[in-house]
């Protein structure tokens, strides 16, 4: 008997004994190992086994009680079901969450590779070798103060009293390298890179090492920049960061809470340049750990958010979909409340551009590699942002590192000001995106 079948059978038996007619259970377990090194020696080694289970019970008045536990044996399940049942007497009386109508729908088929965990000694050896290679790449690279190699194996499941049973296993590994330079009379500079794979054997450590080296060296000869209006090119990472920072634009829960740049009437209106399309695609081949269902058991799928500039869909849970006359989209997380969030964004060209732009011959263009301080520099409710960034001034195709600067603007205006979306896309840990060119933004130098 599989684990999810056993949990489902136990929950059904316990619920009948407690007189509970309606319940659901979502849970996940994760085994993880991570290492950090410092000057060739292990700095930190962590291993953990975490479990998180959310149990929801509806009473005969339809009110909902929720509890969480880390224990899914019979005793733990019984206590959780009993506690949630007691809590249901104090549950909300309006907009009560319900089962997803798609909790028993067929799941999408995906090819999944599971990797065996590598010994801790192997992780340390690989990371020490990467650190040493970075230190030897250039005299100016003095240290790799932040680094890490991690692997994890996870399983998550969903069952409910209407017969839903879902579970899936995933493995992943990641490497992170962040350098720091020291040069006499010059400010310290840095460069970093991340790679994710199914397991350590599938991890592109060499590519991570090469990217971190190239970025670090590209920032050694930096210059101040004059404040003003510039054409700005956002890297794939920067594009994804900005779209996630203003996620309330397409989040149905935010819209219902009136904490969004959109309203229900924004659907099917033009909010961006027709050159831009944005999808949420948990099943994208570039996603190392594709989830086939969300916290409510709804199957995930490729969802158009913006198509050729038109706001096409919102992200929904079962509750928001019911309130807005839509279908759940597979973006729910359950806990004390149901929340909605994106899975794996895919930014791609919309309608073909009339003019093709290239960084190889660009002039007086700002290339933003990474946005910083997103937690402090974004006002998601007003749509404004003012963010420090790492990047370069591109002059006649040559990149000159910028000592320090911030980029500021209005997100909705930025979407309308896109003049080019590159056809070359890049897979990153949080999604897939190309370089995106914006006509003009305010840059503040020193």
Buried (B, 14 or more C-beta within 10 A) or exposed (E): EEBBEEBBEBBBEBBEEBEBEBBBBBBBBBBBBBBBBBEEEBBEEEEEEEBBBBBBBBBEEEBBBBBBBEEBEBEBBBBBBBBBBEBBEEBEEEEBBBBBBBBBBEBBEBEEEEBEBBEBEBBBBBBBBBBBBBBEBBEBBBBBEEBBBBBBBBBBBBBBBEEBBBBBBBBBBBBBBBBBBEEEEEEEBBBBBBBBBBBBEBBBBEEBBBBBBEBBBBBBEBEEBEEEEBBBBBBBBBBBBBBBBBBBBBBBBBBBEEEBBBEBEBBEEEBBBBBBBBBBBBBBEBBBBBBBBBBBBBBBBEBBBBBBBBBBBBBBBBBBBBBBEBBBBBBBBBEEEBBBBBBBBBBBBBBEBEEEBEBEEBEEBBBBBBBEEBEEBBBBEEBBBBBBBBBBBBEEEEBBBBBBBBBEBBBBBBBBBBBBBBEEBBBBBBBBBBBBBBBBBBBBBE
